[in-house]
Amino acid sequence: MSHEPNGKYFTEVSDPEVELRAVRRQYTTEYKQCILDEIDRATEPGEIGTIPRREGLYSQIIYKWRQQRARSGLESLAPQKRGPKAAPEAVAVREAG
């Protein structure tokens, strides 16, 4: 809020333009494991909910990380490539060429 010489206040308006493309957040395996360990150690009522809020994480991502860890341990928490998998023949042709 700013003050004008005549004594009136006015609020500065930020630029309403939105970024053209959202940036996908990526988390390291160590970060995921640290957050899951901290949540596992939480004992006080409401403490589990404060951790994702503090970190800006949604409960769905915590749920997904827990599933990955339960399925195959720490290796599954590593970031994975998105999109369709390349056919083995195409990879072999690309490497040979």
C-alpha positions, 0 to 999 in steps of 0.5 A: 500500500502506498501513500499519495501526497493528498493523504489517500492510500492506494494499492499497487496492482501486480501484473495480471499476466500468467506464465505461458507454461507451468513448470513441473516440480521435480523432487530428488530421492533424498528429499522424498525420503526425508519428507516421508521419514519426517511424516513417519516420525510425527506423533502429535495430533495435526503434526502430519498435516503441517509437514506437507503444508510447510513444504507446499505439497499436496496429500496426493503426492505424499500418498503416491510416494508412500506407495512407491516406497512400499512397492520397491523401496528407495529405487522407486522414489527416483524421478522417472521419465514421462511420456511413452516408452520408445520401442526397443527396435527404435532405440537399437536403430538410433544407437546403430546410426 
